């Protein structure tokens, strides 16, 4: 989060990311957890994670897998939620690599029946209205993202901005930025965890009702 357009320091961002993923893993007790980080080949975060120091830190977090590429190239079965950073133009195709993939997937199904802009409106979701506050969008069962990969939710969150050319710039205030970035990860993980717990609970009730 925040290391692209928002120009957040890659080292600081990577340290926070690893810390929050590790904390999430320790608190997760409702099944086997897998967190897949997808970073483009030219990403400073990916370069950092490939160093000896950071590679050992990644290895120390069993749930974490790091992949090079972009979202559309790293499909997996059994995914539950897809989480990525966003800005004020999240529903504009071509804004960044995540937007290209998500908008193509959503807008291309049945003439945009579940276009991202429509989902945001129907869910009354404004992920860019407040930094660190995640927005969870339900992916309909009939949509290919759900049917093919099992993705039930998109989690959108706006991390802290250090780019003076973008809104709400923190002007290199990394004390405030670190707090916001940690909150963005924590609140996103907790939102996904809560949704998963509800899914598990609903499934259990269905099995009890129809043995």
N, C-alpha and C positions, 0 to 999 in steps of 0.2 A: 504494500500500500504506500502511495505517495511518492515513490521514487522516480516515477516517470515525469509526467507533465508538472507535478507539484514540486519537483526538484528537492525532495527531502534527502538529506545526507544518507548515502547507501549503507555505510557502516552502522550508523545509529539505527537506521530502519531495520537492518538485518538482525542486529542484536535484540531489538524489541520483539521482532517477529518470532525468533527462535525461543525467546523467553516465554512469550504468551502461548505458543503452540505447546511447549513443554508443560506449562501450567494446566492447559486445557486437557492434555492427555492424562495428567494425574487426577483430574476431577471427573473424568469420564468413566462411568461404571455401568453402562447399559448396553454393552456389546463391544465388539472389536472396532476400534477407531483407526481410520486411515485418513491422513491429510496429504493431499498431493499438491505440491507447489509447482506451477508452470511458469517458467520465465523464458523470454526470448534469448537467443544465443548471444546477442550483444548487450545483454543486461548486466549492469555493474553488480547487481545482487548475485546473479548466477556466477560471475567471475569470482566474487568473494567466497561463495559457498564451495567453490572448487579448490580453494586453497587448503593446505594441510590442516591449519588450525580450525577452519570452519567446517571442513569435511568431517572432522572428528566430532564436532558439536552436533552436526546433523545425525551422525551415526548413533549418538547418545539419546536421540529421540526416536524410539522404535516406530512410532506411528507415521513419521514424516518420510515422504518420498519426493525427491526433487527431479523434475523433468525439464529438459530443454526443448523449446519449441513454442507453439502457440496453442490456444485452446482447441481449435479445430483439428490439430494434428495429434492430440494426446487423448483420444477417446478411451473410456474405460467403462466396463459393465459394473453395475451395482453402485454407482454414485448416488448420493442422496441430495447434496446441495452443491451449488456452484457459487462461489463467493469472489467478488472482485471489487476494486475501487472504482468510484465514479466521480463525475463532475457535473456541472450544470447542463451539459449537453449529452447526457448519457443516452438519450433516445435518438441521437443523430448518428446514423450509420457512417462509419469511417472515421469517427473521432479518435479511436485508438484500436489496438489489436483485439481487445476484449469486445469492444463495441461492434467491430466488424463481424466477429463470429456470432455474438448474441443476436444482433439485429438481423443478420442473414437467416439464422435459424428460426427466429420468431416471426419475422415479416414474410418469410417465404412459405409459410404454411397456410394453405387455404386463403390466399390473397390477403394475408396480414390479419387474419381473424384474431390472433393472439399477439399482435405487434407489441413491442415493449412499451410504447407510448400508451397503448390501450390498457395494458396490464397495470401500469402506474396509476392511471385514472381510476380503473375499476377497484383497485385495492386502496385507493386514496393514499397513495404512497409518495412521499417527497424525500428521497434519500439524500438530496443535496441541501435540504433546508437547514440541517444542523449537523456539524461535523461529529463523527464517531457514532451517530445514531443509525443503526442498520435498518434496512427495509427488506422484508422477506416477501417475495412474490411466489405464489403458488403456480406451478406449471401444470396445466390440465393433463389428465391421464391420456387423452387422445393425441397429445402433441408428441412428435418424434423424439424430442429431448427426454421425455419421460418414458416413452415406450422402448426406445433403443438403449438408453443408458441408465434409466431409473431415476433421472434427476427430477426430484419433486419440487425443489425450491431454487430460486435465484436469490442470493443475498447480496444486496448492494449497499455499500457504505462509503462515505466521503472521509478520507483521511485528512490530516493537517497539510496546509499548503505553505511552501516556502518560496513560491514563484511570485515575484513582484508584478508579473503581468497577468496574474489571475486573482480572482476575488478572495477576500479573507486571508491575505498573506500575513504570516506571523513574524515576518521580518527577522528571521534567524533566531527567534525565541524558542530554543530547543527544550527549555524546561517545560513550557506550555505544550510544545509540539509532542514531546515524549509522552506526556500524560494523555493527550488526545489520541495518539497512535495506539498506545496500549489499550485505551478504552475502545477504540474502533475494533481491534482484534477480539477483546474480551466480550464485548456486547454482541458482535457477530457470532462468535462461537456459542454464546449462551442462547441466542435466538434460534440457531440451528439445533442445538441440543434440546431446547424446549419443544420444538416442532417434532423432533425425532421421538422424544418421550411420548408425545401425544399420538404419534403414528403407531408406536409399539403398544400403547395402551388400547387404542382402537382395534388393532389387530387381535389382541388378546381377548377383548370383549366379543369380537366376531367369532373367534374360535370356540369360546365358551357357549355362545348362542347357537352355533351350528357345528356340533361335534362330528 
